[in-house]
Every structure is written in structure tokens, then in C-alpha cells.
Amino acid sequence: MTALIETRSISKAYRGVPAVNQVSFTLERGEIHALLGENGAGKSTLTKMMAGVVQPTGGELLVDGRAVTYANPAEALRDGIVMVFQETSLVPSMTVAQNLYLGDESFFNRLRGLYIAAQQFLQSLNFNVDPWATVATLGAAKKQMVEIARAVRQNARVIIFDEPTASLTPEEKHHFFALIRRLTARGVSIVFISHALEEALQISDRITILRDGEHVSTDLAANFSRERIIREMVGRDLTGALYSRSRARLPGKPALDVRNLSMGQAVRNNSFTVYSGQVTGVFGLIGSGRTETAKIVAGILKRDFFHGGEVRIGADPVRYRVPRAAILDGVCYVTEDRKLEGFFETMSIAENLQMGELTARSHSGFVLRMAEMQTLADEWRNRLAIRSGDADARVIELSGGNQQKVVIAKSLVQKPSVIIFDEPTRGVDVGAIAEIHALINRLADDGLAVMVISSYLPEILNLSDRILVSQRGRIVEEFSPETATQENIMYAAVH
């Protein structure tokens, strides 16, 4: 049978640098085809060409055996192709229901009926999202659910999922995979991009691997192992570098001390200590108050005015009104939502790093010197192996993992003494995960107090010298690496 989608030696270049170079790919009817590779391997660019988001600079795209050229996603949608982006494309000022039906509204809309229909549809997908809620008030996980629901609602023949599970809890992932199987049973074809290799092996029928914008291999999922995938993705064996922990570091002086911290119902009487020279891991499910606690410490959110508890940096009690005050005291927060909060997408790498440096304690003025900006950018591009054509590349043009490295570099130029990483490897490939983990360990070895918030248990177990478990707005349990297992950490998080 003719493939539903086929690319023949398709290519895409930005500023003369190829993001995808002569890649041939096929998607059959009713199959789940996983597309794997490092950040910058060309996965998102390849699928964006299928969905009409970007236009190829070479090669052919065929749908149902006929050559097509899409000028925009609306033309691809008419052929039944829709893409769920890694970074959500919802309208923040609209409600969930309005986003679900955006572009497909009736001439006469009865609002109550619209919201009831949206609620019933979300419930049919097992997505617990309030259709009346404004998208701007939702967390990353629920925004992702709305994106997925909108794609399913459009009755597409092909749905391309770019990192759909990065923000979902284990239970939500279970419902999502069941949804995918229901869709393929109806003949829908799925392209599944993910950095979670176990998920790709579990859910997909076939797997294609890209490296440096070129096709490496395509095979049945049953013929792949985790080791083979990693080896073909990065060109070397990383099994020993990922999730194998070394000896725990001893604690230094208390750098951050939180006592009875409270903020509404999100954070309730939370107490913990973070020590210099150690990585303190914080595990918890979505809604456990981990991120809210970190943002209070960093001055992004405000704790309760009365009975809000106390935060001490070293021996000094602090109450930050804005994040810059925290940065001046050496406290930096690396956000979990890089696109919304982490960088200025239309600025270059150099300009983003300069914005971070402007808030640093050592900065004595606001005069931007181009030579200094370029030197700073070149230094951090080399230190964090940020892959880009040059320092003048706009951050929005980078892959997700390289965007994450820019966000981390923008915080490190501020020379923090306490740094909080919130989901530091979300949407990042295995090669970049190893690099970010090595960086976090170096920071702790250099004496910084490092706090890592993560929903991925192997990451917490690998990095942490101490493991704190958050539930219902406070820390409920502490483990040492010797006593911690995935089972007892998860038990503490849900009971």
C-alpha cells in the first residue's frame, strides 16, 4: 500500500546550516512511528515540514502518493495532518473551551453549550481540566492536555506529537497511551517524538533515529533496545554515564533554610534545609507544591503576609519582593517552562546572556559593550556545548535542549551561591542529559548549594546527595541515597 506520508531526500537549512539533510521517511496508515534523536538532530524540523509549519529547501513531501507543498498548517490540516507542539501554541487570554474550538466556531455560539461540550469531551479523554479556566492560569501539564485534546478533536488522519508526555504524571501518561491506542485502532497514524526512550519502545510500532539532521536507521520497535537507540542517537555508548550514581557528598554549611513556609493552599507549613556543596533533590507529583516553594524562595511568588513562615539565606532572614533582589543575594531559579519564563525568544544567544549578566552582583552599569557580549556568549557556548551557527542565532531557532542550555547559562552568569533547577532535563535528549547532570555535579563539587526539582525518579536517584519528597504543599519525607528506592519514594509521594 502507498504510505500515508513519505519524505524523499527532504532538506531544510537555516542561514545555510542544514537542520535536516536529505532525510527519507515513511508513515504507514494506523501505525505509531517514534522519531528519536538528540536535540538538534532535526526531529521537530522534519515533522514541521510535514505539518506545513516550515517549508523544505530541497526534496519532496508526498501525502497519499501525491507530491504536496504546504504554505501553512491550515493547508496541512485540510489533508488531515495536525501537530501538537512541544511548546504549547494556545491563546493565554482565552479559556480552555475557547481554545478547543478556536477556528471551528459555529456562526451562532451558545456559550453554556460550548463549555458543556468541552467538559464532556475532556472527560472522555480522562483529562481533568476545567473548561472555564483561562489558559494563562494553567500549569504546563494541563496546557499540554489541552493541546492534545485540541488535536484529537480535529479528527485528523495524522497526529504528530512533539514531546507530549514531558509534563504529564505517570497516571496521565497511562491515559494518554490508552488514547493513542484508541486512535490507531480507528486508523489514525501517529508520529511520536520523545526523549523518554522507554516510552518509545513501549508504545511504537516502528522507530526512526536521526543524528545531526541525517537519517541513521529505521526498524521495528521490537528490534531495538535502549542501548542500541542511545548508541545510534549519539554515536557512542552512554549507558554508564546515565543514571549511575557516585558516592554522596557530605553537607557543608546551611545555605538555604526554610521554616513553616506557607502560600494559600499551594504551600503549607513547608520546612527544609539546603546545604552548600551538595545536591538536594526534591521529588513530588504535579500539584505537590515543589515549584511554588522554589518560586517563593526566588522572589517570583509571595508567601502569606501573616504566618507565611521564614526563609534564611545563610544566617540572614529574607523576604524578596522581586527576583532581582534574590539574584543579588546569590539565589537563582532555573524555570521548568523555558519558553514562557526562561528566555527572550526573539533575541540572540548573546543578548539573552547579556540580560542575565546585567542583573549580576558584579555588574556596575547598564552600558552594553558588544565585544564583551560576544566574549561572554562564546565562553558559555563552549562551556555548555550550545549547538548553534553562531552567538547571533536567535534562541527561538535552537532545538529544545540547546534552549535549555541557554536558560541555564543565563542563570550561571549571575554567579549564584544557591541555584534551584526545576525539571532541568525536561524535553532534553540523552546526550544533553548527561552533559547537564555533569554540570550540576560540578556546581556542587565547587561548593554551590544545588536544589534539583524533578518528576523523573532515575534523575533524582542519580543526582541527589539528599532526597526530599513533597506532597500537598510540604516536605513529608527525607531519604539518603543508600535508603532510597523508586518504590519508597513514590509511596511517600502519594500516601
Stockholm file with secondary structure:
# STOCKHOLM 1.0

chainA/1-495         MTALIETRSISKAYRGVPAVNQVSFTLERGEIHALLGENGAGKSTLTKMMAGVVQPTGGELLVDGRAVTYANPAEALRDGIVMVFQETSLVPSMTVAQNLYLGDESFFNRLRGLYIAAQQFLQSLNFNVDPWATVATLGAAKKQMVEIARAVRQNARVIIFDEPTASLTPEEKHHFFALIRRLTARGVSIVFISHALEEALQISDRITILRDGEHVSTDLAANFSRERIIREMVGRDLTGALYSRSRARLPGKPALDVRNLSMGQAVRNNSFTVYSGQVTGVFGLIGSGRTETAKIVAGILKRDFFHGGEVRIGADPVRYRVPRAAILDGVCYVTEDRKLEGFFETMSIAENLQMGELTARSHSGFVLRMAEMQTLADEWRNRLAIRSGDADARVIELSGGNQQKVVIAKSLVQKPSVIIFDEPTRGVDVGAIAEIHALINRLADDGLAVMVISSYLPEILNLSDRILVSQRGRIVEEFSPETATQENIMYAAVH
#=GR chainA/1-495 SS CCCSEEEEEEEEEETTEEEEEEEEEEECTTCEEEEECCTTSSHHHHHHHHTTSSCCSEEEEEETTEECCCSSHHHHHHTTEEEECSSCCCCTTSBHHHHHTTTCCCSSCCHHHHHHHHHHHHHHTTCCCCTTSBGGGSCHHHHHHHHHHHHHHTTCSEEEEESTTTTCCHHHHHHHHHHHHHHHHTTCEEEEECSCHHHHHHHCSEEEEEETTEEEEEEEGGGCCHHHHHHHHHSSCCTTTSSCCCCCCCCCSEEEEEEEEEETTTEEEEEEEEETTEEEEEECCTTSSHHHHHHHHTTSSCCCSSSCCEEEETTEEECCSSHHHHHHTTEEEECSCIIIIICCTTSBHHHHHHHHHHTSTTCCCCCCCHHHHHHHHHHHHHHTTCCCSCTTSBGGGSCHHHHHHHHHHHHHTTCCSEEEEESTTTTCCHHHHHHHHHHHHHHHHTTCEEEEEESCHHHHHHHCSEEEEEETTEEEEEECTTTCCHHHHHHHHHC
#=GC SS_cons         CCCSEEEEEEEEEETTEEEEEEEEEEECTTCEEEEECCTTSSHHHHHHHHTTSSCCSEEEEEETTEECCCSSHHHHHHTTEEEECSSCCCCTTSBHHHHHTTTCCCSSCCHHHHHHHHHHHHHHTTCCCCTTSBGGGSCHHHHHHHHHHHHHHTTCSEEEEESTTTTCCHHHHHHHHHHHHHHHHTTCEEEEECSCHHHHHHHCSEEEEEETTEEEEEEEGGGCCHHHHHHHHHSSCCTTTSSCCCCCCCCCSEEEEEEEEEETTTEEEEEEEEETTEEEEEECCTTSSHHHHHHHHTTSSCCCSSSCCEEEETTEEECCSSHHHHHHTTEEEECSCIIIIICCTTSBHHHHHHHHHHTSTTCCCCCCCHHHHHHHHHHHHHHTTCCCSCTTSBGGGSCHHHHHHHHHHHHHTTCCSEEEEESTTTTCCHHHHHHHHHHHHHHHHTTCEEEEEESCHHHHHHHCSEEEEEETTEEEEEECTTTCCHHHHHHHHHC
//
